[in-house]
Amino acid sequence: MIAKRYFPLALVALLSSTLMSCELITGIFKAGVWTGIIAIVVVLALVIWLISRIFGSKD
């Protein structure tokens, strides 16, 4: 009797936590993509700056 009474509530709790975790994982992947893009831009800027310092004009 108790299982019948709380089954819908448990099902809703399970589904809501499952859907929330999907959104959380999506957010983590989006943050990871943007972090990777920013890291690549920073590394490329650093490499270009170093190359310009090494091969730049010697005034």
DSSP file (Angstrom, degrees, kcal/mol; ACC not computed):
  #  RESIDUE AA STRUCTURE BP1 BP2  ACC     N-H-->O    O-->H-N    N-H-->O    O-->H-N    TCO  KAPPA ALPHA  PHI   PSI    X-CA   Y-CA   Z-CA
    1    1 A M     >        0   0    0      0, 0.0     4,-1.5     0, 0.0     5,-0.1   0.000 360.0 360.0 360.0 -43.1    0.0    0.0    0.0
    2    2 A I  H  >  +     0   0    0      1,-0.2     4,-2.1     2,-0.2     5,-0.2   0.885 360.0  54.9 -67.4 -37.5    2.8    2.4    0.9
    3    3 A A  H  > S+     0   0    0      1,-0.2     4,-1.4     2,-0.2    -1,-0.2   0.904 107.9  49.3 -63.2 -41.1    4.7    1.6   -2.3
    4    4 A K  H  4 S+     0   0    0      1,-0.2    -1,-0.2     2,-0.2    -2,-0.2   0.860 111.2  51.4 -63.5 -34.7    1.6    2.5   -4.4
    5    5 A R  H  < S+     0   0    0     -4,-1.5     4,-0.3     1,-0.2    -2,-0.2   0.890 119.0  32.5 -72.5 -40.0    1.2    5.7   -2.6
    6    6 A Y  H  X S+     0   0    0     -4,-2.1     4,-2.5     1,-0.2     5,-0.2   0.481  93.6  91.2 -98.5  -3.9    4.8    7.0   -3.0
    7    7 A F  H  X S+     0   0    0     -4,-1.4     4,-2.6     1,-0.2     5,-0.2   0.926  87.5  47.7 -61.0 -47.0    5.6    5.5   -6.4
    8    8 A P  H  > S+     0   0    0      0, 0.0     4,-2.3     0, 0.0    -1,-0.2   0.899 113.3  49.2 -61.6 -38.1    4.4    8.5   -8.5
    9    9 A L  H  > S+     0   0    0     -4,-0.3     4,-2.3     2,-0.2    -2,-0.2   0.914 112.5  47.1 -66.0 -42.8    6.4   10.8   -6.2
   10   10 A A  H  X S+     0   0    0     -4,-2.5     4,-2.5     2,-0.2    -1,-0.2   0.887 111.7  51.6 -65.6 -38.4    9.5    8.7   -6.5
   11   11 A L  H  X S+     0   0    0     -4,-2.6     4,-2.5    -5,-0.2    -2,-0.2   0.914 110.8  47.0 -64.9 -43.2    9.1    8.5  -10.3
   12   12 A V  H  X S+     0   0    0     -4,-2.3     4,-2.6     2,-0.2     5,-0.2   0.905 112.8  49.8 -64.8 -42.0    8.8   12.3  -10.6
   13   13 A A  H  X S+     0   0    0     -4,-2.3     4,-2.1     2,-0.2    -2,-0.2   0.909 112.1  48.1 -63.3 -42.2   11.8   12.8   -8.4
   14   14 A L  H  X S+     0   0    0     -4,-2.5     4,-2.1     2,-0.2    -2,-0.2   0.932 113.8  46.0 -64.2 -46.8   13.8   10.3  -10.5
   15   15 A L  H  X S+     0   0    0     -4,-2.5     4,-2.4     1,-0.2    -2,-0.2   0.900 113.1  49.2 -64.9 -41.2   12.8   11.9  -13.8
   16   16 A S  H  X S+     0   0    0     -4,-2.6     4,-2.0     1,-0.2    -1,-0.2   0.892 112.5  47.2 -68.2 -37.9   13.5   15.4  -12.6
   17   17 A S  H  X S+     0   0    0     -4,-2.1     4,-1.9    -5,-0.2    -1,-0.2   0.864 112.2  51.2 -70.8 -33.3   16.9   14.5  -11.2
   18   18 A T  H  X S+     0   0    0     -4,-2.1     4,-1.5     2,-0.2    -2,-0.2   0.919 111.8  45.9 -67.5 -43.7   17.8   12.7  -14.4
   19   19 A L  H  X S+     0   0    0     -4,-2.4     4,-1.7     1,-0.2    -2,-0.2   0.870 111.4  52.6 -67.7 -36.3   16.8   15.7  -16.6
   20   20 A M  H  X S+     0   0    0     -4,-2.0     4,-2.2     1,-0.2    -1,-0.2   0.889 106.0  53.4 -65.9 -39.1   18.7   18.1  -14.3
   21   21 A S  H  X S+     0   0    0     -4,-1.9     4,-2.5     1,-0.2    -1,-0.2   0.855 105.6  54.2 -67.4 -32.4   21.8   16.0  -14.6
   22   22 A C  H  X S+     0   0    0     -4,-1.5     4,-2.2     2,-0.2    -1,-0.2   0.912 109.5  47.7 -64.9 -41.5   21.6   16.1  -18.4
   23   23 A E  H  X S+     0   0    0     -4,-1.7     4,-2.2     2,-0.2    -2,-0.2   0.881 111.0  51.9 -65.6 -37.4   21.4   19.9  -18.3
   24   24 A L  H  X S+     0   0    0     -4,-2.2     4,-2.2     2,-0.2    -2,-0.2   0.926 110.0  47.5 -65.0 -45.1   24.4   19.9  -15.9
   25   25 A I  H  X S+     0   0    0     -4,-2.5     4,-2.4     1,-0.2    -2,-0.2   0.894 110.7  52.6 -63.7 -40.1   26.5   17.8  -18.2
   26   26 A T  H  X S+     0   0    0     -4,-2.2     4,-2.3     1,-0.2    -1,-0.2   0.916 109.5  49.3 -61.0 -43.0   25.5   20.0  -21.1
   27   27 A G  H  X S+     0   0    0     -4,-2.2     4,-2.4     2,-0.2    -2,-0.2   0.889 109.8  51.1 -63.1 -40.2   26.6   23.1  -19.2
   28   28 A I  H  X S+     0   0    0     -4,-2.2     4,-2.4     2,-0.2    -2,-0.2   0.921 110.7  48.3 -64.3 -43.7   30.0   21.4  -18.3
   29   29 A F  H  X S+     0   0    0     -4,-2.4     4,-2.4     2,-0.2    -2,-0.2   0.891 111.0  50.5 -65.3 -38.6   30.6   20.6  -21.9
   30   30 A K  H  X S+     0   0    0     -4,-2.3     4,-2.4     2,-0.2    -1,-0.2   0.922 111.7  47.8 -64.1 -42.6   29.8   24.1  -23.0
   31   31 A A  H  X S+     0   0    0     -4,-2.4     4,-2.5     1,-0.2    -2,-0.2   0.888 111.3  52.0 -63.9 -38.1   32.1   25.5  -20.4
   32   32 A G  H  X S+     0   0    0     -4,-2.4     4,-2.3     2,-0.2    -2,-0.2   0.893 108.9  49.7 -65.4 -40.0   34.8   23.1  -21.5
   33   33 A V  H  X S+     0   0    0     -4,-2.4     4,-2.5     2,-0.2    -2,-0.2   0.942 113.6  45.0 -64.2 -47.5   34.5   24.1  -25.1
   34   34 A W  H  X S+     0   0    0     -4,-2.4     4,-2.5     1,-0.2    -2,-0.2   0.882 112.4  51.7 -66.7 -36.7   34.7   27.8  -24.3
   35   35 A T  H  X S+     0   0    0     -4,-2.5     4,-2.4    -5,-0.2    -1,-0.2   0.913 111.1  48.4 -63.7 -41.7   37.7   27.1  -22.0
   36   36 A G  H  X S+     0   0    0     -4,-2.3     4,-2.3     2,-0.2    -2,-0.2   0.903 111.5  49.2 -64.1 -42.2   39.4   25.2  -24.7
   37   37 A I  H  X S+     0   0    0     -4,-2.5     4,-2.3     2,-0.2    -2,-0.2   0.925 112.6  47.3 -63.7 -45.0   38.8   28.0  -27.3
   38   38 A I  H  X S+     0   0    0     -4,-2.5     4,-2.4     1,-0.2    -2,-0.2   0.905 111.5  51.3 -63.7 -41.4   40.1   30.6  -24.9
   39   39 A A  H  X S+     0   0    0     -4,-2.4     4,-2.5     1,-0.2    -1,-0.2   0.908 110.2  49.0 -62.9 -41.7   43.2   28.6  -24.1
   40   40 A I  H  X S+     0   0    0     -4,-2.3     4,-2.6     2,-0.2    -1,-0.2   0.912 111.4  49.3 -64.8 -42.2   43.9   28.1  -27.8
   41   41 A V  H  X S+     0   0    0     -4,-2.3     4,-2.4     2,-0.2    -2,-0.2   0.914 112.5  47.9 -63.2 -42.7   43.6   31.8  -28.5
   42   42 A V  H  X S+     0   0    0     -4,-2.4     4,-2.3     2,-0.2    -2,-0.2   0.920 112.8  47.8 -65.3 -43.5   45.9   32.7  -25.6
   43   43 A V  H  X S+     0   0    0     -4,-2.5     4,-2.5     2,-0.2    -2,-0.2   0.920 112.6  49.0 -64.5 -43.4   48.5   30.1  -26.7
   44   44 A L  H  X S+     0   0    0     -4,-2.6     4,-2.6     2,-0.2     5,-0.2   0.910 111.2  49.8 -62.3 -41.7   48.4   31.3  -30.3
   45   45 A A  H  X S+     0   0    0     -4,-2.4     4,-2.4     1,-0.2    -1,-0.2   0.903 111.4  49.5 -63.1 -40.6   48.7   34.9  -29.2
   46   46 A L  H  X S+     0   0    0     -4,-2.3     4,-2.5     2,-0.2    -2,-0.2   0.910 111.6  48.1 -65.0 -42.8   51.7   34.0  -27.0
   47   47 A V  H  X S+     0   0    0     -4,-2.5     4,-2.6     2,-0.2    -2,-0.2   0.926 112.7  48.2 -64.1 -45.0   53.4   32.1  -29.8
   48   48 A I  H  X S+     0   0    0     -4,-2.6     4,-2.3     1,-0.2    -2,-0.2   0.905 112.3  49.8 -62.3 -41.1   52.8   35.0  -32.2
   49   49 A W  H  X S+     0   0    0     -4,-2.4     4,-1.9    -5,-0.2    -2,-0.2   0.918 111.8  47.9 -63.6 -43.8   54.2   37.4  -29.7
   50   50 A L  H  X S+     0   0    0     -4,-2.5     4,-2.3     2,-0.2    -2,-0.2   0.910 111.8  49.5 -64.4 -42.0   57.3   35.3  -29.1
   51   51 A I  H  X S+     0   0    0     -4,-2.6     4,-2.9     1,-0.2    -1,-0.2   0.907 110.8  50.0 -63.4 -41.3   57.9   34.9  -32.8
   52   52 A S  H  X S+     0   0    0     -4,-2.3     4,-0.7     1,-0.2    -1,-0.2   0.844 111.3  49.4 -67.3 -31.8   57.6   38.7  -33.3
   53   53 A R  H  < S+     0   0    0     -4,-1.9    -2,-0.2     2,-0.2    -1,-0.2   0.882 116.1  42.5 -71.2 -38.7   60.1   39.3  -30.4
   54   54 A I  H  < S+     0   0    0     -4,-2.3    -2,-0.2     1,-0.2    -3,-0.2   0.945 128.2  27.1 -74.2 -47.9   62.6   36.8  -31.8
   55   55 A F  H  < S+     0   0    0     -4,-2.9    -1,-0.2    -5,-0.2    -2,-0.2   0.287  96.8 117.6-100.7   9.5   62.4   37.8  -35.5
   56   56 A G  S  < S-     0   0    0     -4,-0.7    -3,-0.1    -5,-0.2     2,-0.1  -0.105  77.5 -71.1 -71.4 174.1   61.3   41.4  -35.0
   57   57 A S        -     0   0    0      1,-0.1     2,-0.8     2,-0.0    -1,-0.2  -0.361  36.7-137.3 -67.7 145.8   63.3   44.4  -36.1
   58   58 A K              0   0    0      1,-0.2    -1,-0.1    -3,-0.1    -3,-0.0  -0.592 360.0 360.0-103.0  68.3   66.5   45.2  -34.1
   59   59 A D              0   0    0     -2,-0.8    -1,-0.2     0, 0.0    -2,-0.0   0.471 360.0 360.0 -74.7 360.0   66.2   49.0  -33.8
